[in-house]
């Protein structure tokens, strides 16, 4: 129709495949957003490097973000 503005709201459900470590990290962050990478590593019995690599992947996928400073910040699930 001429001269009318139509607005359409679109909701998209996107399935993102996560490995077991990613799922476990998300669960830990859900339970305690202030958890450190070192604490996650200790809880999962893996190295901190594994946690750093995996949290970086989760950040790249747009699933989590770190809010604030490394020491005083917290994890946010997007």
ABEGO torsion letter per residue (X at the ends): XBGBBBBBBBBBBBBBBBBAAAAAAAAAAAABAABBAAAAAAAAGBBAAAAAAAAAAAAAAGABBBBEBAAABBBBBX
